[in-house]
Amino acid sequence: MSKNCLECNEKIIGREDKKFCSDGCRNSYNNRRNKDQTNLMRNINNKLRKNYRILCALNPEDKTKTTKTKLVSKGFDFEFFTSIYKTKTGNTYYFIYDQGYMAIENDGFVLVKKDS
């Protein structure tokens, strides 16, 4: 019983459980299968990535304060975050993965990092 490569449809030689004729075909197949499906998804992921990098750069000690002006000047987009956490005292933190922020008085922000 012969099998054909899932990527190029060439005949596969070797183990009977092989799905691809080469590493190149395996990589091409998986890259195509796993790429972001749409520009919308790619753009959202890029904005999340940028926000995350900004928070990491401004919060090297895992807890600090900054200003809205500083965040905006670096290109931070407040519309993109991955989760919201409300404390028992009513404070609301917005997180991008493990990096979070909360608005405080005078256009200030507290930056925090979740424990791993």
Secondary structure, 3 states (H helix, E strand, C coil): CCCECCCCCCECCCCCCCCCCCHHHHHHHHHHHHCCCCHHHHHHHHHHHHHHHHHHHHCCCCEEEEEHHHHHHCCCCCCCCCEEEECCCCCEEEEECCEEEEEECCCEEEEEECCC
